[in-house]
């Protein structure tokens, strides 16, 4: 039972829950960025370099083996470097977005630290001080 209680205490700590939420949101954000890169950025970039689709770029190490009818017996062995380029662009965009988000958070924290501490309230006016002294004297006489 002690092991279960210790695990429950570990799993319910704020840092673990925050990390789990961050991982889930990061995964979803990664899918959005992957779609943005592959569907929005790469087509015009491929068009600029001659109508190339990056995911189709590959080096054929060993060609496919066909039978007499033209059916593929063994598929070609390829190095798909175009897919690597695609994933690298995805990573760079995700890394840049995270960098910008952390930079914004650091700026907000810096502004909080630089905010002046609340100053002590000004002393009460002289008439209030005199009334307070009179009140204290009357209390001490009882």
C-alpha positions as CSV (number, residue, x, y, z in Angstrom):
1,X,0.0,0.0,0.0
2,X,2.8,2.4,0.8
3,X,4.1,2.1,-2.8
4,X,0.7,3.0,-4.2
5,X,0.4,6.0,-1.9
6,X,3.9,7.2,-2.8
7,X,3.1,6.8,-6.5
8,X,-0.1,8.7,-6.1
9,X,1.7,11.5,-4.3
10,X,4.3,11.6,-7.1
11,X,1.8,11.6,-9.9
12,X,-0.4,14.3,-8.4
13,X,2.4,16.8,-7.8
14,X,2.0,20.0,-9.8
15,X,5.1,19.6,-11.9
16,X,4.2,16.2,-13.2
17,X,0.6,17.3,-14.2
18,X,2.0,20.4,-15.8
19,X,4.5,18.4,-17.7
20,X,1.8,16.0,-18.9
21,X,-0.3,18.8,-20.2
22,X,2.7,20.3,-21.9
23,X,3.5,17.1,-23.7
24,X,-0.1,16.6,-24.9
25,X,-0.4,20.2,-26.1
26,X,3.1,19.9,-27.7
27,X,2.0,16.8,-29.6
28,X,-1.0,18.6,-31.0
29,X,1.0,21.7,-31.8
30,X,3.5,19.5,-33.6
31,X,0.7,18.1,-35.8
32,X,-0.4,21.7,-36.6
33,X,3.1,22.8,-37.5
34,X,3.7,19.6,-39.6
35,X,0.5,20.4,-41.6
36,X,1.5,24.0,-42.0
37,X,4.9,23.1,-43.3
38,X,3.9,20.3,-45.6
39,X,0.7,21.9,-46.9
40,X,1.5,25.7,-46.9
41,X,5.2,26.3,-46.9
42,X,6.7,23.4,-48.9
43,X,4.5,23.5,-52.0
44,X,5.5,27.1,-53.0
45,X,9.1,26.3,-52.0
46,X,9.0,23.2,-54.2
47,X,7.5,25.3,-57.0
48,X,10.4,27.8,-56.7
49,X,13.0,25.1,-57.1
50,X,11.3,23.5,-60.1
51,X,8.1,21.9,-59.0
52,X,9.7,19.4,-56.7
53,X,7.7,17.8,-53.9
54,X,10.2,17.3,-51.0
55,X,8.6,14.1,-49.7
56,X,9.2,12.5,-53.2
57,X,13.0,13.2,-53.1
58,X,14.9,10.0,-52.7
59,X,18.1,8.2,-53.7
60,X,17.4,4.7,-55.2
61,X,19.9,2.3,-53.7
62,X,18.5,-0.8,-55.4
63,X,15.8,-0.7,-58.0
64,X,12.6,-2.6,-57.7
65,X,12.3,-6.1,-59.1
66,X,9.5,-6.7,-61.6
67,X,8.1,-10.0,-63.0
68,X,7.3,-10.5,-66.7
69,X,3.8,-9.0,-66.3
70,X,5.3,-5.8,-64.7
71,X,4.1,-6.5,-61.2
72,X,6.5,-5.5,-58.4
73,X,8.1,-8.6,-56.8
74,X,10.4,-6.6,-54.5
75,X,10.0,-2.9,-53.9
76,X,13.0,-0.5,-54.5
77,X,15.3,0.2,-51.6
78,X,15.5,4.0,-51.2
79,X,17.0,6.7,-49.0
80,X,14.1,9.2,-48.6
81,X,16.1,12.3,-47.9
82,X,13.1,14.5,-49.0
83,X,11.2,13.3,-46.0
84,X,14.1,14.1,-43.8
85,X,14.1,17.7,-45.2
86,X,10.4,17.9,-44.5
87,X,10.8,16.8,-40.9
88,X,13.8,19.1,-40.4
89,X,11.7,22.1,-41.5
90,X,9.0,21.0,-39.1
91,X,11.5,20.8,-36.3
92,X,12.9,24.3,-37.0
93,X,9.5,25.9,-37.1
94,X,8.4,24.2,-33.9
95,X,11.7,25.1,-32.2
96,X,11.4,28.7,-33.3
97,X,7.7,28.9,-32.1
98,X,8.7,27.5,-28.7
99,X,11.6,29.9,-28.5
100,X,9.3,32.9,-29.2
101,X,6.8,31.7,-26.6
102,X,9.5,31.2,-23.9
103,X,11.0,34.6,-24.8
104,X,7.6,36.2,-24.3
105,X,7.1,34.5,-21.0
106,X,10.6,35.6,-19.9
107,X,9.7,39.2,-20.8
108,X,6.5,39.0,-18.8
109,X,8.4,37.6,-15.8
110,X,11.1,40.3,-16.1
111,X,8.4,43.0,-16.1
112,X,6.9,41.5,-12.9
113,X,10.3,41.6,-11.3
114,X,11.0,45.1,-12.4
115,X,7.7,46.4,-11.1
116,X,8.4,48.7,-8.1
117,X,7.5,47.3,-4.8
118,X,4.5,49.0,-3.2
119,X,5.9,51.9,-1.2
120,X,5.0,52.3,2.5
121,X,2.0,54.5,3.0
122,X,2.7,58.1,3.8
123,X,2.5,59.0,7.5
124,X,-0.9,60.2,8.7
125,X,-1.4,64.0,9.0
126,X,-0.3,65.8,12.1
127,X,-3.9,66.2,13.4
128,X,-4.5,62.4,13.1
129,X,-1.3,61.7,15.0
130,X,-2.3,64.1,17.8
131,X,-5.7,62.4,18.1
132,X,-4.1,59.0,18.2
133,X,-1.8,60.1,21.0
134,X,-4.7,61.5,22.9
135,X,-6.6,58.2,22.5
136,X,-3.6,56.2,23.7
137,X,-3.2,58.5,26.8
138,X,-6.9,58.1,27.7
139,X,-6.6,54.3,27.4
140,X,-3.5,54.3,29.6
141,X,-5.4,56.3,32.4
142,X,-8.1,53.7,32.8
